[in-house]
Amino acid sequence: MKGTLTRILQWGKSNYQKVIIVMIAIVWVTSTFFACKAIRQPLRKENKITQNILEQKKAYHYAAKVKPSVLYPEGGVIVPEGVIFNSLTEQLIITLDAGIHSEKSIKVEGSAGIVYSIVAKDLWEREYELIANQTIMSEGVNHSLLQEEFSIDVKKIVDLIETIEEETLARPVNYLLVIRQKISGKIYQENGEEIRTFNSDLEIPFELTSQYIKYAGESSEKEFVDIIPIEEVNIIDQSFHFLNHNVSIIGARYSFSLISILTFIPLFIKITKKYKHIKNEVTEIDMIDKKHKGRIIEVADEISFEILPKLGLKNFNTLLQIADEKEEPIFKFADTKTGSVFYYILGTSNIYYYSIAEKLLLKGSELALDM
């Protein structure tokens, strides 16, 4: 009765430990999952709202006022397709247009002006003002930054170049005539809050020689439009959702990580003990058979083991050494009567053998180290 009660108590204790380990494992998996989820979740989220959309335009056109000639019988203003001959040209006419359109009302403040430069590459450059800076003050959705049409006297520019050449004795093959619009300013909301700054610089280059003027821009495009969204970025603090409750992400990270670590410790100890226990249950027979599988011949006949006098050895290594010296195979016989296993070599006058009780367990990995 007492023995039965002891077995029942041991069984109950064993199953109770298993239940506890399973529960700890479930808590560890759950806490690790939520810890990783909390670590991956950002603390804050950016929410972008488009408050307004700006459409910034700039455009230019050029033409020439020419004298009546064989090429241009009627003279007047023409849009040249190629070069403009200086001897036939009275004026170069440039039209510039720049503005901003917005979906919602804004305020624009800034300045706009126009200059032109004459450039002798690697030699000299001079800049001249065409239209002085003008103040820009505008409110609403449509804003004109610059709208001008002006003329350039080509003859005056050619005369200026010739004078400089006479003074410097340097005569480049060609020059550049570059017209630039310079626009800059700031955009505000109606309440006076600054939205952004803007610059609308535009260059119109012409190749200039003593005979002709030719447009030298890389692109034939003469109108440009930039769409600029005005966005407001709201930073929203994030929370961690757990069991229908919102908790702070920092708190969730620390809490679940701590629980994960604390539950992993007993699991690690249990797994380590289990591994050592399994490792210690390896028998010497298992170790010998595994390591010397190719050299051992297993026999089922007891007669061969009984035919000669037997000489017992203290360990398998000695048997292995004799087998190497005599170049003999090692036989294995399992005696079902005694429960022992015999490893032996058939000599000419006797049998060398090493016997092991079948249930004998190794301590740790001593045999593996010895063998």
Secondary structure by P-SEA (a helix, b strand, c coil): caaaaaaaaaaaaaaaaaaaaaaaaaaaaaaaaaaaaaaacccbbbbbbbcbbbbbbbbbbbbbbcccccccccccccccccccccccccbbbbbbbbbbbbcccbbbbbccbbbbbbbccccbbbbbbcccbbbbbbbccccccccccccccaaaaaaaaaaaaaaaccccccccbbbbbbbbbbbbcccccccccccbbbbbbbbbcccbbbbbccccccbbbbbbbbbbbbbbbbbbbcccccccaaaaaaaaaaaaaaaaaaaaaaaaaaaaaaaaaccaaaaaaaaacccbbbbccccccccbbbbbbccaaaaaaaaaaacbbbbbbbcccccbbbbbcccccbbbbcccccccccccccccccc
